[in-house]
Amino acid sequence: MRPISRQRMTNSDLVKQIAHRLNMNRTRVTKVVSGFLTEIEEHMIRGNKVTLWGFGVFDVRTRKTRKFHNISTGKLDKAPSAVIPFFRFSSKVIE
């Protein structure tokens, strides 16, 4: 297993790497990556889980209402419940 790298990858970095690896036009790869991410987002908005075997699971979770300390006012405030995106890595790793 490779060591974990702490470098950040942007959308354009991802497109550039895929275009280079597959010897494809960046414009085409940009459309594919954008379409891929849009499909995942739309499924999650509808409350569905997206499972990519060997990669991970994209899901949504509901966070309960909670109290927090507001530093600017010094008072205890309430954060409303929220639906948040969640990602869990796959336990199976493709090598």
RAVEN-V598633 format. One record per residue. N is the residue number from 1. RES is the residue in one small letter. PHI is phi in whole degrees, 0 to 359 (999 if undefined). PSI is psi in radians with two decimals (* if undefined). BURIAL is 1 if it has 9 or more other ideal C-beta (glycine too) atoms within 8 Angstrom, else 0. Layout:
BEGIN
n:N res:RES phi:PHI psi:PSI burial:BURIAL
n:N res:RES phi:PHI psi:PSI burial:BURIAL
END
This chain:
BEGIN
n:1 res:m phi:999 psi:2.43 burial:0
n:2 res:r phi:284 psi:2.63 burial:0
n:3 res:p phi:293 psi:2.65 burial:0
n:4 res:i phi:285 psi:2.24 burial:0
n:5 res:s phi:264 psi:2.44 burial:0
n:6 res:r phi:260 psi:0.34 burial:0
n:7 res:q phi:277 psi:2.60 burial:0
n:8 res:r phi:267 psi:2.43 burial:0
n:9 res:m phi:244 psi:2.22 burial:0
n:10 res:t phi:268 psi:3.00 burial:0
n:11 res:n phi:302 psi:-0.78 burial:0
n:12 res:s phi:293 psi:-0.59 burial:0
n:13 res:d phi:297 psi:-0.75 burial:0
n:14 res:l phi:298 psi:-0.81 burial:1
n:15 res:v phi:299 psi:-0.78 burial:1
n:16 res:k phi:299 psi:-0.79 burial:1
n:17 res:q phi:295 psi:-0.76 burial:1
n:18 res:i phi:294 psi:-0.76 burial:1
n:19 res:a phi:300 psi:-0.73 burial:1
n:20 res:h phi:292 psi:-0.80 burial:0
n:21 res:r phi:297 psi:-0.69 burial:0
n:22 res:l phi:262 psi:0.01 burial:0
n:23 res:n phi:54 psi:0.91 burial:0
n:24 res:m phi:240 psi:2.85 burial:0
n:25 res:n phi:293 psi:2.34 burial:0
n:26 res:r phi:299 psi:-0.62 burial:1
n:27 res:t phi:298 psi:-0.75 burial:0
n:28 res:r phi:295 psi:-0.78 burial:1
n:29 res:v phi:296 psi:-0.67 burial:1
n:30 res:t phi:301 psi:-0.75 burial:1
n:31 res:k phi:295 psi:-0.71 burial:0
n:32 res:v phi:294 psi:-0.84 burial:1
n:33 res:v phi:298 psi:-0.77 burial:1
n:34 res:s phi:298 psi:-0.76 burial:0
n:35 res:g phi:296 psi:-0.73 burial:0
n:36 res:f phi:300 psi:-0.87 burial:0
n:37 res:l phi:293 psi:-0.63 burial:0
n:38 res:t phi:296 psi:-0.73 burial:0
n:39 res:e phi:298 psi:-0.77 burial:0
n:40 res:i phi:298 psi:-0.82 burial:1
n:41 res:e phi:300 psi:-0.78 burial:0
n:42 res:e phi:294 psi:-0.68 burial:0
n:43 res:h phi:296 psi:-0.72 burial:1
n:44 res:m phi:292 psi:-0.64 burial:1
n:45 res:i phi:300 psi:-0.64 burial:0
n:46 res:r phi:282 psi:-0.01 burial:0
n:47 res:g phi:88 psi:0.20 burial:0
n:48 res:n phi:271 psi:2.74 burial:0
n:49 res:k phi:263 psi:2.45 burial:0
n:50 res:v phi:245 psi:2.06 burial:1
n:51 res:t phi:249 psi:2.15 burial:0
n:52 res:l phi:246 psi:1.76 burial:1
n:53 res:w phi:304 psi:2.29 burial:0
n:54 res:g phi:85 psi:-0.08 burial:0
n:55 res:f phi:240 psi:-1.07 burial:0
n:56 res:g phi:166 psi:-3.03 burial:1
n:57 res:v phi:235 psi:2.24 burial:1
n:58 res:f phi:261 psi:2.26 burial:1
n:59 res:d phi:212 psi:2.99 burial:1
n:60 res:v phi:241 psi:2.55 burial:1
n:61 res:r phi:228 psi:2.64 burial:0
n:62 res:t phi:261 psi:2.15 burial:0
n:63 res:r phi:267 psi:2.29 burial:0
n:64 res:k phi:290 psi:2.81 burial:0
n:65 res:t phi:300 psi:2.41 burial:0
n:66 res:r phi:217 psi:2.79 burial:0
n:67 res:k phi:264 psi:2.56 burial:0
n:68 res:f phi:213 psi:2.74 burial:0
n:69 res:h phi:271 psi:2.04 burial:0
n:70 res:n phi:277 psi:1.95 burial:1
n:71 res:i phi:295 psi:-0.66 burial:0
n:72 res:s phi:290 psi:-0.59 burial:0
n:73 res:t phi:260 psi:-0.35 burial:0
n:74 res:g phi:79 psi:0.12 burial:0
n:75 res:k phi:255 psi:2.89 burial:0
n:76 res:l phi:271 psi:2.16 burial:0
n:77 res:d phi:243 psi:2.95 burial:1
n:78 res:k phi:249 psi:2.31 burial:0
n:79 res:a phi:263 psi:2.24 burial:0
n:80 res:p phi:293 psi:2.84 burial:0
n:81 res:s phi:295 psi:2.68 burial:0
n:82 res:a phi:211 psi:2.66 burial:0
n:83 res:v phi:263 psi:2.16 burial:0
n:84 res:i phi:236 psi:2.58 burial:0
n:85 res:p phi:286 psi:2.65 burial:0
n:86 res:f phi:216 psi:2.44 burial:0
n:87 res:f phi:233 psi:2.36 burial:0
n:88 res:r phi:235 psi:2.19 burial:0
n:89 res:f phi:295 psi:2.62 burial:0
n:90 res:s phi:289 psi:2.56 burial:1
n:91 res:s phi:281 psi:-0.36 burial:0
n:92 res:k phi:266 psi:2.25 burial:0
n:93 res:v phi:250 psi:2.25 burial:0
n:94 res:i phi:274 psi:2.22 burial:0
n:95 res:e phi:250 psi:* burial:0
END
